Amino acid sequence: MQDEIKKVLEMLEEEKITKEEAVKLIEALKEVKRDEQSIPQSKRKRFLKILVKKEGKPQVNVTIPFGLVNWGLNIANKMGKNMINVGGEDIPIDMEELRKAMNDPEFSGKIIDITDEEEGKHVEIEIA
């Protein structure tokens, strides 16, 4: 939610919205967060988020529903694949560990955080 609030504040700073509109947007974000928290963890929809940045600029920003991820994992498992291709880069993945994390309804957070200082690339994969 912090990223969304930062975006609202940036829009305010750039005078794209008024102070009153910013307050309404932030309150709406807080209400959505409260609504999400009232849903039991086991019933919440979960996603795999992939973010690739090069020199600080987003190159890939993808959010995939778990149902689709599970389908892909099953196919990858049948094909013997243990890599994920993100933005043309092959990233090794421990499919069993990923499956464990995805099946734990209490788990959320980053599962991959890789920085290539030489090429200025940063890859994050997160369960949300």
C-alpha positions in Angstrom: 0.0 0.0 0.0 3.0 2.3 0.6 3.7 2.3 -3.1 0.2 3.4 -4.0 0.3 6.2 -1.4 3.6 7.4 -2.8 2.0 7.5 -6.3 -0.9 9.5 -4.9 1.6 12.0 -3.3 3.6 12.2 -6.5 0.4 13.0 -8.4 -0.3 15.7 -5.8 3.2 17.1 -6.1 2.9 17.2 -9.9 -0.4 19.0 -9.5 -2.3 16.3 -11.3 -4.8 16.1 -8.5 -6.0 18.4 -5.7 -5.3 17.9 -2.0 -8.9 16.9 -1.5 -8.6 14.3 -4.2 -5.4 13.0 -2.7 -7.1 12.6 0.7 -10.0 10.7 -0.9 -7.7 8.4 -2.7 -5.6 7.6 0.4 -8.7 6.9 2.4 -10.0 4.6 -0.3 -6.7 2.7 -0.3 -6.9 2.4 3.5 -10.5 1.1 3.2 -9.5 -1.5 0.6 -6.6 -2.6 2.9 -9.1 -3.0 5.9 -11.5 -5.0 3.7 -8.6 -7.3 2.6 -7.6 -7.9 6.2 -11.1 -8.9 7.1 -11.0 -11.8 4.7 -9.4 -14.9 6.3 -5.9 -15.6 4.9 -6.9 -19.0 3.5 -9.7 -17.4 1.4 -7.6 -14.5 -0.1 -6.7 -14.6 -3.7 -2.9 -14.8 -4.0 -0.6 -13.7 -6.8 3.0 -14.1 -8.0 4.5 -10.7 -8.7 7.6 -10.3 -11.0 9.4 -7.0 -11.2 12.6 -6.6 -13.4 14.4 -3.2 -13.3 17.3 -2.1 -15.4 19.2 0.9 -14.1 16.4 1.6 -11.7 13.7 1.7 -14.5 11.0 -1.0 -14.6 11.4 -3.3 -17.6 8.9 -6.0 -16.6 6.1 -5.7 -14.0 3.8 -8.7 -14.1 1.2 -10.0 -11.6 0.0 -13.6 -12.2 -2.8 -15.3 -10.3 -1.8 -18.4 -8.4 -4.1 -20.6 -10.5 -2.2 -19.8 -13.6 1.2 -20.2 -11.8 0.1 -23.7 -10.5 -0.9 -24.7 -14.0 2.5 -23.5 -15.3 4.4 -25.3 -12.6 2.6 -28.6 -13.4 3.6 -28.2 -17.1 7.2 -27.2 -16.2 7.5 -30.2 -13.8 6.3 -32.6 -16.6 8.8 -31.1 -19.0 11.7 -31.2 -16.4 12.1 -27.4 -16.4 13.7 -25.7 -13.4 14.2 -22.2 -14.8 12.0 -19.2 -15.3 12.6 -16.8 -18.1 12.1 -13.2 -17.1 12.9 -10.5 -19.6 15.1 -12.8 -21.6 17.1 -14.0 -18.6 16.9 -17.6 -17.3 16.6 -17.7 -13.5 17.0 -21.0 -11.7 14.0 -21.9 -9.6 13.7 -24.7 -7.0 10.2 -25.7 -8.1 9.6 -27.8 -4.9 10.4 -24.8 -2.6 8.2 -22.5 -4.7 5.3 -25.1 -4.5 5.8 -25.2 -0.7 5.7 -21.4 -0.4 2.6 -21.2 -2.6 0.7 -23.9 -0.7 1.4 -22.2 2.7 -1.5 -19.8 3.1 0.4 -17.8 5.7 3.4 -17.1 3.5 3.8 -13.9 1.7 6.9 -11.9 0.7 9.9 -12.0 -1.6 11.1 -15.4 -2.7 13.7 -14.0 -5.2 15.7 -10.8 -5.0 18.7 -10.7 -7.4 20.8 -7.7 -8.3 23.4 -7.7 -11.1 25.4 -4.6 -10.3 27.5 -4.9 -13.4 24.5 -4.7 -15.8 22.3 -2.6 -13.5 19.6 -5.2 -13.3 17.4 -6.1 -10.4 14.8 -9.0 -10.3 12.2 -9.5 -7.6 9.7 -12.3 -7.4 7.2 -12.0 -4.6 4.2 -14.0 -3.3 1.4 -11.6 -2.4 
